[in-house]
């Protein structure tokens, strides 16, 4: 798995109000999931939206699914922060 520093988790928590353990639990779930399976991916997207208190529109969900399924997700997660 990735080796992230506490400062990385602090940035995530500050932006999302999701704590480190919840992130690690989700990462574990992601490792065990088939992210090429659209239904699984949509479930995870909705779960993330619920965790962060953000509503994910159908259009945005479709874009995320397309990016993941087509391997168009940036490898550098710091770009998201």
Phi, psi and omega in degrees: 000168179294153177245093183260147179279165177298330179295326176297312180295325178296320177298315180297313182297321180296321182279333189240345186063027177251125186280168185303315182296321178296320178296315180295320177297318179294319179300319178297317178297319180296321180297331183268358184257155174268100184284357173271352177274114186300319181296316178298315181298317179295322177298316180294319179299315179295322177297318177297319178300317179296316180301320185267355180074023181247134176277132179257116181292159178301320180297314180293319178300316179300318180295318179296313180302313180299316181297317182291312183297326182263016178054045180250023180269129178302141180282338181265100183295338179297337178295336179283342183265000000 
